[in-house]
Amino acid sequence: MTQASLHWSTPRKNVWTTSVSEDFYTRFYDDSKYFLPKHAGDHLAHSVSFRSGSQLHGRGYWKFPRYLLEYPLVVSAIEKEAEMVLDKLRTSTYPGKIWEQWKASIKTQLQDVQKKLRMQDTVAIEAAQAVLDQAAARYRDASTESNRSEFDEAMKMYKETVTRTSQYNQDTAFDFQAANSEKSTKHFFRPLDTSLRRVSIEEVMTPNGSVSSNPQEISLRFLEHWGSEMGDPNSPSGRAPPPDEAMQRKLLDSIVCSVKEIDRAVLNAPVTASDLASAIRHMKATSAPGMDGLTAGFYQVAPDVFGECLSIVFSYQLRRGVLLPSQRKSAVVLLHKK
């Protein structure tokens, strides 16, 4: 099925037909029209407008901005907070709870600092603009050398303030694009992948047995499936069935090589505070391991202190046999590829 829009050109009245599929027309078509451009002779130009497709957008989550580390007061505050929470963890009966509460608190504090810095930038630009307007008014009233010098100085200060703020915005935007853009430089220079298994999800099977390529339907089925796999009791599919023991045994029996005893001892050894500190130091600074948005760069302010904090918390949770609430949550992004 197709939808056709018929229009006449002038002056010969030749009919032109634009055809699109029924599904595409229903989902994306908005408007089409002819108009008379400046350089088209006796022909009209044809424009077609499409609306954005209906898609579900998950709730975004905050990520620690690395530019905050350029402020010595912020860095020293993080160091002091790390020492304080470590002291509490060493004596606490429930270190996991203390750690979760502290992360929520420090996240709120950092977000407040971020908002204040943005407000300061806005106020600085407005103040520089006011000074520039006053200098310009004086220079218009009296074109003296002194007024000219004041105007030039005010203009210079205004440009520096705007440039500094815009540079911050550009850096923030670049960080976002580098972290979230699929087609970054790293993407183009990635190693060759010969598995040919990375394919986009183009259609899904709906509960009534039909096949749908609607992005909204794909998102719903995707969330439903992984919600079930992750054990979400609110998932429409309920919890996923337990693993097939026969298949597990078959997988284990297929293993033909095992690690040496000396390597096994190393792998089975408890994770120490120094191990965690070393891991923190070698992580990519912009990497955010959890949904709390605290990046590796945040923990790299005091790797030894945070390494001991994590060692206490992880050891406690291991003894309990339960992960932290924040460790039982994850953000899975469904990319609609072209």
C-alpha positions, 0 to 999 in steps of 0.5 A: 500500500502506498500514499500518493500526493498529487501536485501540478506544476505551472504553466504546463500543468504536468502532474508529479506524484510522490509515493511513500509506503502506507506504514511510513506515511502513517508514522512520519508524514506531516505536510507537503507543499509547492512554493515558488522559489527565487531561482526556479524559472517557471517551475515550483519547488516541492517540500515535504515535512516529516515528523519525528518517530514515536519512541520511548525514551528512558530516564537519563541519569547524571554523570559526574562532570570532570571539569569539577576536578579543576576546582581545588576546593572541590578536590579537597572536599572529596578527599575529606569526604572520603576520609570521613566515610572510611572512618565510619565504615571501619566501625560500622556494623552495616557498612553497605548501608553507610556506603549507599547513604554516603554516595547519595549524599555526595552525589547531591552535594556535587550536583548542587556545586554544578548548579551554582557554577552554572549560575555564577557563569550566567551572573558573570556574563550579565555583569560583563554585559552591564559594564560594556553597555555603560562604557558604550553609552559613555563613549557615545556621549563623549568620544574621548580617549579615556572613554574609548579606552574604557570601552575597549577594556570592557569589550575585552573583558566581556569577550573573555567571559563569554569565551570562558563560559562557551568553552566550558559548554563546548567541553561539556558537550564534547564529553557527552558526545564522546561518551554517548555518540556511537559514531565517534573516532574510536568507532571508525578506528575500531578493530575489525569484527569478523563475528558478524553478530552485531545486528540491529533489532529491526522487528519483534514478535508481539504477544498476539503473535504478529511481527512489528517494526514500530520503534515503540513496540520494539522498546516495550518488548526489549524492556519486557524481556530484559526486565524478566531476565534481570528478575524484575517482579514488575515485568509483564513476563514475570521472572525468567525461569531458572537456568536449565541444569542439563544445559549448564552441565553440558557447558561445563563438560565441554571445557577441556582446559583448566587453569594451573593450581598456582593461577587458581590460588591467585584467582581465588585469593580475596580482593584486597584494598590495594587491588581495588586501589590499583584498579581505580588508578587504571580505569578510564577517568570518564567511565561510570561503573554504576548508575550513581554517575560517580566516574572513575575520575571521581574515585581517582581523587583518593584511590587508596582511601576509596580502595579500602572503602570498597574492600570493606563494603564488598567483603561485608556484602560477600559474607551476606551473599547479597549485592548492594541495591545499587549493584542490582540496577543497570541502564541498558540502552537500545540503539535504533540503528540506521 
